[in-house]
Amino acid sequence: MHARPHPLAGRVVRLPADMGSGADGLGGQEFRIEDWWDHMTGASWREATDMPAVLQYAVRALTKGLPGNDDVIYGKVGALGYLLHVSEVEG
């Protein structure tokens, strides 16, 4: 559980182009970081199985081999919310 907000909370970052433009269409997009998922919700992303952003993240994490930890941030591209592993944002 993260005790403090993500250092980039409230900021906009440009996602790496190599994230691709597949179903998520996130590569090269501006992503407004809200906070660590667990800091915002008080629980691991694995516990929110009924949320579309979590389900989408779970599929991407599995197919891309992302770490299975809770270093996951929530943010938005436009009006749509996404979960990203911190390694996808910080390289």
Summary of the structure (lengths in Angstrom):
residues: 91
radius of gyration: 12.0
end to end distance: 21.7
largest distance: 33.5
contacts: 231
relative contact order: 0.23
helix: 32%
strand: 24%
